[in-house]
Amino acid sequence: MKIDWLALGAVFGVSLTVVLGLVLLFSGGLRALSAREAAQERQVSAALPTAAAAACLLACVTVVLFGIYLIVAG
């Protein structure tokens, strides 16, 4: 049995990058939701934090759905 270490390393690297990116997107979305609540308490515009939260969380959903698509279609 021969292991293709280069391919295994590439899969590991891509997986690690995607997971870290997904965690950063999700935490950014939660941070933006927190900023939105703080802006509402101060009675200032909450449009920018709301848009940022929506963009981050929508990107998370897109990545997860794409991953499910790759698993099902493969």
N, CA, C and O atoms as CSV, one atom per row, in Angstrom:
chain,resi,resn,atom,element,x,y,z
A,1,MET,N,N,0.845,-1.179,0.000
A,1,MET,CA,C,0.000,0.000,0.000
A,1,MET,C,C,0.891,1.242,0.000
A,1,MET,O,O,1.799,1.375,0.820
A,2,LYS,N,N,0.610,2.143,-0.934
A,2,LYS,CA,C,1.415,3.355,-1.052
A,2,LYS,C,C,0.540,4.563,-0.719
A,2,LYS,O,O,-0.566,4.704,-1.241
A,3,ILE,N,N,1.036,5.405,0.131
A,3,ILE,CA,C,0.301,6.607,0.534
A,3,ILE,C,C,0.872,7.797,-0.233
A,3,ILE,O,O,2.082,8.025,-0.248
A,4,ASP,N,N,-0.013,8.541,-0.862
A,4,ASP,CA,C,0.396,9.754,-1.571
A,4,ASP,C,C,0.408,10.901,-0.550
A,4,ASP,O,O,-0.610,11.558,-0.333
A,5,TRP,N,N,1.555,11.127,0.063
A,5,TRP,CA,C,1.670,12.100,1.145
A,5,TRP,C,C,1.401,13.526,0.674
A,5,TRP,O,O,0.883,14.347,1.430
A,6,LEU,N,N,1.750,13.812,-0.565
A,6,LEU,CA,C,1.526,15.154,-1.099
A,6,LEU,C,C,0.025,15.443,-1.211
A,6,LEU,O,O,-0.435,16.527,-0.850
A,7,ALA,N,N,-0.721,14.477,-1.706
A,7,ALA,CA,C,-2.178,14.647,-1.809
A,7,ALA,C,C,-2.810,14.727,-0.426
A,7,ALA,O,O,-3.712,15.534,-0.204
A,8,LEU,N,N,-2.348,13.901,0.500
A,8,LEU,CA,C,-2.874,13.936,1.864
A,8,LEU,C,C,-2.585,15.284,2.510
A,8,LEU,O,O,-3.447,15.838,3.192
A,9,GLY,N,N,-1.401,15.811,2.307
A,9,GLY,CA,C,-1.060,17.129,2.845
A,9,GLY,C,C,-1.892,18.236,2.219
A,9,GLY,O,O,-2.276,19.186,2.902
A,10,ALA,N,N,-2.173,18.123,0.926
A,10,ALA,CA,C,-2.997,19.127,0.247
A,10,ALA,C,C,-4.420,19.118,0.788
A,10,ALA,O,O,-5.005,20.174,1.028
A,11,VAL,N,N,-4.976,17.920,0.979
A,11,VAL,CA,C,-6.332,17.817,1.545
A,11,VAL,C,C,-6.358,18.386,2.950
A,11,VAL,O,O,-7.291,19.104,3.311
A,12,PHE,N,N,-5.343,18.076,3.748
A,12,PHE,CA,C,-5.280,18.601,5.112
A,12,PHE,C,C,-5.186,20.125,5.104
A,12,PHE,O,O,-5.875,20.796,5.873
A,13,GLY,N,N,-4.340,20.667,4.243
A,13,GLY,CA,C,-4.162,22.120,4.180
A,13,GLY,C,C,-5.429,22.843,3.749
A,13,GLY,O,O,-5.797,23.862,4.333
A,14,VAL,N,N,-6.094,22.317,2.728
A,14,VAL,CA,C,-7.333,22.944,2.257
A,14,VAL,C,C,-8.416,22.841,3.325
A,14,VAL,O,O,-9.140,23.805,3.571
A,15,SER,N,N,-8.529,21.683,3.956
A,15,SER,CA,C,-9.535,21.498,5.014
A,15,SER,C,C,-9.293,22.448,6.172
A,15,SER,O,O,-10.231,23.066,6.676
A,16,LEU,N,N,-8.058,22.566,6.593
A,16,LEU,CA,C,-7.729,23.461,7.702
A,16,LEU,C,C,-8.035,24.911,7.350
A,16,LEU,O,O,-8.567,25.653,8.176
A,17,THR,N,N,-7.705,25.314,6.138
A,17,THR,CA,C,-7.971,26.685,5.695
A,17,THR,C,C,-9.470,26.979,5.657
A,17,THR,O,O,-9.911,28.037,6.107
A,18,VAL,N,N,-10.243,26.047,5.121
A,18,VAL,CA,C,-11.690,26.253,5.028
A,18,VAL,C,C,-12.322,26.292,6.416
A,18,VAL,O,O,-13.188,27.127,6.680
A,19,VAL,N,N,-11.902,25.405,7.295
A,19,VAL,CA,C,-12.463,25.386,8.654
A,19,VAL,C,C,-12.122,26.675,9.396
A,19,VAL,O,O,-12.987,27.256,10.050
A,20,LEU,N,N,-10.895,27.120,9.306
A,20,LEU,CA,C,-10.516,28.361,9.982
A,20,LEU,C,C,-11.266,29.558,9.388
A,20,LEU,O,O,-11.695,30.450,10.121
A,21,GLY,N,N,-11.420,29.575,8.088
A,21,GLY,CA,C,-12.188,30.644,7.452
A,21,GLY,C,C,-13.641,30.636,7.893
A,21,GLY,O,O,-14.226,31.691,8.135
A,22,LEU,N,N,-14.228,29.444,7.997
A,22,LEU,CA,C,-15.613,29.327,8.432
A,22,LEU,C,C,-15.782,29.791,9.874
A,22,LEU,O,O,-16.762,30.461,10.202
A,23,VAL,N,N,-14.845,29.443,10.720
A,23,VAL,CA,C,-14.893,29.886,12.119
A,23,VAL,C,C,-14.773,31.405,12.201
A,23,VAL,O,O,-15.481,32.046,12.978
A,24,LEU,N,N,-13.882,31.978,11.405
A,24,LEU,CA,C,-13.733,33.438,11.396
A,24,LEU,C,C,-14.989,34.135,10.883
A,24,LEU,O,O,-15.392,35.164,11.427
A,25,LEU,N,N,-15.608,33.585,9.842
A,25,LEU,CA,C,-16.848,34.161,9.327
A,25,LEU,C,C,-17.963,34.103,10.374
A,25,LEU,O,O,-18.681,35.081,10.583
A,26,PHE,N,N,-18.099,32.958,11.023
A,26,PHE,CA,C,-19.158,32.806,12.014
A,26,PHE,C,C,-18.937,33.726,13.214
A,26,PHE,O,O,-19.876,34.360,13.695
A,27,SER,N,N,-17.692,33.796,13.695
A,27,SER,CA,C,-17.413,34.678,14.821
A,27,SER,C,C,-17.574,36.145,14.429
A,27,SER,O,O,-17.995,36.963,15.248
A,28,GLY,N,N,-17.245,36.480,13.189
A,28,GLY,CA,C,-17.479,37.842,12.705
A,28,GLY,C,C,-18.956,38.170,12.659
A,28,GLY,O,O,-19.359,39.286,12.988
A,29,GLY,N,N,-19.776,37.196,12.248
A,29,GLY,CA,C,-21.223,37.394,12.250
A,29,GLY,C,C,-21.772,37.600,13.649
A,29,GLY,O,O,-22.614,38.470,13.868
A,30,LEU,N,N,-21.298,36.804,14.596
A,30,LEU,CA,C,-21.744,36.978,15.985
A,30,LEU,C,C,-21.287,38.322,16.551
A,30,LEU,O,O,-22.024,38.977,17.288
A,31,ARG,N,N,-20.077,38.722,16.202
A,31,ARG,CA,C,-19.561,40.017,16.665
A,31,ARG,C,C,-20.389,41.160,16.084
A,31,ARG,O,O,-20.671,42.138,16.776
A,32,ALA,N,N,-20.773,41.040,14.833
A,32,ALA,CA,C,-21.588,42.074,14.203
A,32,ALA,C,C,-22.988,42.126,14.818
A,32,ALA,O,O,-23.562,43.205,14.963
A,33,LEU,N,N,-23.534,40.970,15.179
A,33,LEU,CA,C,-24.835,40.971,15.865
A,33,LEU,C,C,-24.736,41.655,17.223
A,33,LEU,O,O,-25.651,42.365,17.639
A,34,SER,N,N,-23.627,41.438,17.904
A,34,SER,CA,C,-23.403,42.102,19.185
A,34,SER,C,C,-23.281,43.611,18.993
A,34,SER,O,O,-23.821,44.384,19.785
A,35,ALA,N,N,-22.581,44.029,17.955
A,35,ALA,CA,C,-22.443,45.460,17.664
A,35,ALA,C,C,-23.794,46.066,17.294
A,35,ALA,O,O,-24.071,47.226,17.601
A,36,ARG,N,N,-24.624,45.274,16.635
A,36,ARG,CA,C,-25.970,45.739,16.265
A,36,ARG,C,C,-26.805,46.022,17.523
A,36,ARG,O,O,-27.480,47.048,17.614
A,37,GLU,N,N,-26.747,45.103,18.478
A,37,GLU,CA,C,-27.491,45.311,19.728
A,37,GLU,C,C,-26.968,46.528,20.483
A,37,GLU,O,O,-27.747,47.297,21.046
A,38,ALA,N,N,-25.654,46.700,20.495
A,38,ALA,CA,C,-25.068,47.856,21.176
A,38,ALA,C,C,-25.491,49.150,20.492
A,38,ALA,O,O,-25.760,50.148,21.162
A,39,ALA,N,N,-25.553,49.139,19.165
A,39,ALA,CA,C,-25.980,50.336,18.434
A,39,ALA,C,C,-27.451,50.647,18.709
A,39,ALA,O,O,-27.835,51.812,18.813
A,40,GLN,N,N,-28.260,49.615,18.823
A,40,GLN,CA,C,-29.676,49.831,19.122
A,40,GLN,C,C,-29.862,50.391,20.530
A,40,GLN,O,O,-30.748,51.216,20.753
A,41,GLU,N,N,-29.043,49.954,21.472
A,41,GLU,CA,C,-29.128,50.471,22.842
A,41,GLU,C,C,-28.718,51.941,22.899
A,41,GLU,O,O,-29.276,52.717,23.674
A,42,ARG,N,N,-27.736,52.321,22.071
A,42,ARG,CA,C,-27.294,53.717,22.040
A,42,ARG,C,C,-28.172,54.573,21.148
A,42,ARG,O,O,-27.984,55.786,21.057
A,43,GLN,N,N,-29.133,53.939,20.492
A,43,GLN,CA,C,-30.083,54.601,19.596
A,43,GLN,C,C,-29.379,55.295,18.428
A,43,GLN,O,O,-29.682,56.438,18.087
A,44,VAL,N,N,-28.435,54.575,17.827
A,44,VAL,CA,C,-27.779,55.036,16.608
A,44,VAL,C,C,-28.085,54.017,15.500
A,44,VAL,O,O,-28.658,52.957,15.754
A,45,SER,N,N,-27.702,54.353,14.304
A,45,SER,CA,C,-27.998,53.484,13.166
A,45,SER,C,C,-27.321,52.118,13.320
A,45,SER,O,O,-26.133,52.023,13.624
A,46,ALA,N,N,-28.101,51.081,13.103
A,46,ALA,CA,C,-27.588,49.714,13.201
A,46,ALA,C,C,-27.532,49.048,11.829
A,46,ALA,O,O,-27.470,47.823,11.731
A,47,ALA,N,N,-27.553,49.854,10.777
A,47,ALA,CA,C,-27.598,49.300,9.423
A,47,ALA,C,C,-26.294,48.582,9.055
A,47,ALA,O,O,-26.332,47.488,8.491
A,48,LEU,N,N,-25.158,49.178,9.366
A,48,LEU,CA,C,-23.880,48.575,8.987
A,48,LEU,C,C,-23.626,47.261,9.739
A,48,LEU,O,O,-23.265,46.269,9.106
A,49,PRO,N,N,-23.802,47.221,11.069
A,49,PRO,CA,C,-23.612,45.927,11.744
A,49,PRO,C,C,-24.604,44.860,11.287
A,49,PRO,O,O,-24.262,43.679,11.227
A,50,THR,N,N,-25.825,45.268,10.965
A,50,THR,CA,C,-26.815,44.312,10.489
A,50,THR,C,C,-26.405,43.736,9.135
A,50,THR,O,O,-26.508,42.530,8.911
A,51,ALA,N,N,-25.948,44.587,8.249
A,51,ALA,CA,C,-25.505,44.131,6.929
A,51,ALA,C,C,-24.270,43.233,7.047
A,51,ALA,O,O,-24.160,42.231,6.341
A,52,ALA,N,N,-23.355,43.587,7.925
A,52,ALA,CA,C,-22.153,42.772,8.114
A,52,ALA,C,C,-22.508,41.405,8.692
A,52,ALA,O,O,-21.967,40.388,8.258
A,53,ALA,N,N,-23.410,41.379,9.665
A,53,ALA,CA,C,-23.835,40.110,10.257
A,53,ALA,C,C,-24.528,39.239,9.214
A,53,ALA,O,O,-24.269,38.039,9.127
A,54,ALA,N,N,-25.400,39.844,8.432
A,54,ALA,CA,C,-26.111,39.083,7.404
A,54,ALA,C,C,-25.133,38.523,6.370
A,54,ALA,O,O,-25.268,37.375,5.948
A,55,ALA,N,N,-24.163,39.316,5.968
A,55,ALA,CA,C,-23.185,38.861,4.972
A,55,ALA,C,C,-22.339,37.705,5.513
A,55,ALA,O,O,-22.123,36.712,4.819
A,56,CYS,N,N,-21.866,37.838,6.743
A,56,CYS,CA,C,-21.032,36.785,7.333
A,56,CYS,C,C,-21.819,35.491,7.523
A,56,CYS,O,O,-21.334,34.413,7.180
A,57,LEU,N,N,-23.012,35.593,8.057
A,57,LEU,CA,C,-23.797,34.388,8.321
A,57,LEU,C,C,-24.298,33.761,7.020
A,57,LEU,O,O,-24.407,32.539,6.928
A,58,LEU,N,N,-24.600,34.575,6.027
A,58,LEU,CA,C,-24.991,34.036,4.727
A,58,LEU,C,C,-23.816,33.316,4.069
A,58,LEU,O,O,-24.001,32.281,3.428
A,59,ALA,N,N,-22.623,33.853,4.224
A,59,ALA,CA,C,-21.428,33.189,3.695
A,59,ALA,C,C,-21.210,31.842,4.392
A,59,ALA,O,O,-20.825,30.868,3.745
A,60,CYS,N,N,-21.452,31.778,5.694
A,60,CYS,CA,C,-21.333,30.515,6.433
A,60,CYS,C,C,-22.317,29.484,5.893
A,60,CYS,O,O,-21.949,28.335,5.649
A,61,VAL,N,N,-23.553,29.893,5.709
A,61,VAL,CA,C,-24.574,28.979,5.193
A,61,VAL,C,C,-24.193,28.505,3.792
A,61,VAL,O,O,-24.373,27.333,3.462
A,62,THR,N,N,-23.672,29.406,2.973
A,62,THR,CA,C,-23.268,29.048,1.618
A,62,THR,C,C,-22.151,28.011,1.626
A,62,THR,O,O,-22.193,27.049,0.858
A,63,VAL,N,N,-21.163,28.197,2.477
A,63,VAL,CA,C,-20.049,27.253,2.553
A,63,VAL,C,C,-20.537,25.888,3.023
A,63,VAL,O,O,-20.128,24.864,2.477
A,64,VAL,N,N,-21.402,25.863,4.024
A,64,VAL,CA,C,-21.923,24.593,4.538
A,64,VAL,C,C,-22.751,23.883,3.474
A,64,VAL,O,O,-22.600,22.678,3.269
A,65,LEU,N,N,-23.626,24.622,2.796
A,65,LEU,CA,C,-24.438,23.999,1.751
A,65,LEU,C,C,-23.581,23.494,0.595
A,65,LEU,O,O,-23.873,22.443,0.023
A,66,PHE,N,N,-22.531,24.229,0.246
A,66,PHE,CA,C,-21.628,23.780,-0.808
A,66,PHE,C,C,-20.912,22.487,-0.389
A,66,PHE,O,O,-20.723,21.585,-1.205
A,67,GLY,N,N,-20.520,22.409,0.875
A,67,GLY,CA,C,-19.886,21.182,1.380
A,67,GLY,C,C,-20.831,19.996,1.321
A,67,GLY,O,O,-20.430,18.894,0.948
A,68,ILE,N,N,-22.095,20.222,1.693
A,68,ILE,CA,C,-23.087,19.149,1.605
A,68,ILE,C,C,-23.299,18.739,0.152
A,68,ILE,O,O,-23.416,17.553,-0.155
A,69,TYR,N,N,-23.347,19.728,-0.740
A,69,TYR,CA,C,-23.479,19.412,-2.166
A,69,TYR,C,C,-22.321,18.555,-2.652
A,69,TYR,O,O,-22.534,17.588,-3.383
A,70,LEU,N,N,-21.101,18.893,-2.257
A,70,LEU,CA,C,-19.937,18.102,-2.695
A,70,LEU,C,C,-20.004,16.673,-2.186
A,70,LEU,O,O,-19.612,15.743,-2.891
A,71,ILE,N,N,-20.497,16.490,-0.971
A,71,ILE,CA,C,-20.602,15.143,-0.412
A,71,ILE,C,C,-21.682,14.345,-1.134
A,71,ILE,O,O,-21.467,13.187,-1.491
A,72,VAL,N,N,-22.835,14.958,-1.348
A,72,VAL,CA,C,-23.946,14.240,-1.972
A,72,VAL,C,C,-23.667,13.974,-3.447
A,72,VAL,O,O,-23.939,12.877,-3.935
A,73,ALA,N,N,-23.130,14.959,-4.162
A,73,ALA,CA,C,-22.895,14.793,-5.592
A,73,ALA,C,C,-21.712,13.867,-5.876
A,73,ALA,O,O,-21.638,13.259,-6.943
A,74,GLY,N,N,-20.788,13.762,-4.917
A,74,GLY,CA,C,-19.602,12.956,-5.135
A,74,GLY,C,C,-19.901,11.522,-4.963
A,74,GLY,O,O,-19.010,10.684,-5.109
